[in-house]
Amino acid sequence: MKRIVVLLLAVWLVVGCGSEAAPTPDLVATQVAVMQSAAATLTAGAPTLAATMLPTQEDTATAVPTSAPPSTPTRVLQPTPRPPTPTSAPPPIGPGVGKFAVVGVYADDVLNARSGPGVGSPIVGAIPFYGRDVEMFAGGQEVSSAWWAPIRYGTLEGWVNSNYLARQVGQVGDPVAKLAAQAILAIRDHALVELSGLVHPVKGVMFSPYTHVRPLQGAPGAADLVFSPAQLQSLWADPTVYQWGTFDGSGEPIEMTFRQYYDRFVYDVDFAQPEVIGFDATIGQGNTISNIATVYPGAVTVEYHFEGFDPQYAGMDWRSLRLVMEEYEGAWYVVGIVHDEWTI
């Protein structure tokens, strides 16, 4: 501002020194124009008032760095919070569809119950590997190729993978349920050493291809074969051809190694995860009469059952595997492994 005043004064002196007479109107106009032009020239590069003001605290708190281009906003705006996306509610639980038992779970594991269908849902509790009386309800849901079902087990409510449940018929106590669950998985896994520890220490274990067992010893094929715990351990690699009985219908002798017999008359289907499990209850019934209760009085039988595989046979291709168990010196042991199917 001082520079502007000094320049105007200098111009006035130069003009005024030319003559002491009063300036003419044209001369006055000329002087005014010169002064206005000089003022405009000096003020053209001067900063504006707004530019000379210091920023407020609010601006400095949100200012963009000075290297940003002029078009960049001078304030960083925080995004407006969005409401949470609602998660899809699980399907409504429908009426009860019956009681189920846990299958296919090892003795050192549990069946997890979750807050919703799928392994991504939090675990809310667990059902033991021998669990029974699991109430299932309609309203299941498929997640990652597995069918999840809403259940209630005592006071526990949640969702479980239904592949580990089988429809339950009958009832047994915990010792028998535990023994059966361990034995069927040992059979599935060919774990004969483990199975031998579950077999009756005195009577051993009897193998029968059909539900009418033959306990009397005699000529080869006249009685079902019985193996002690020690003999059982080496059966899987045993090349011996045994006579296990006779085929239903043809009467031809069943002459096989243990592995061959296993594939045909022990584990011809996946009995460890059946459709139905019978606790001291008979499920599969054909023309052959079961005499297990007569030969083994006081024994308890757990049956693993499939109701059929090919619709054209209308259920006549059902399969069962029965584990016969007896109590000995306060503990329960397997005394019989009995296969069953439709016979003529």
ABEGO torsion letter per residue (X at the ends): XAAAAAAAAAAAAAAAAABABBBBAAAAAAAAAAAAAAAAAAAAABBBAAAABBBBAAAAAABBBAABBAABBABBBBBBBBBBBBBBBBBBBBBBAEBBBBBGBBAABBBBBBABBEAABBBAEBBBAABBGBBBBBGBBBBGGBBBBBBBBEABBEBBBAAABBBBBEBBBAAAAAAAAAAAAAAAAGBAAAAAAABBAAAEBBBBABABBBABBEBBGABBBBBBAAAAAAAAABABBBBAEBBBGAGBBBBBBAAAAAAAAABABBAABBABBBBGBBABBBABBBAAAAABBGBBBBBBBBAEABAAAGGAABBBBBBBBBBBGGBBBBABBBBBBBBX
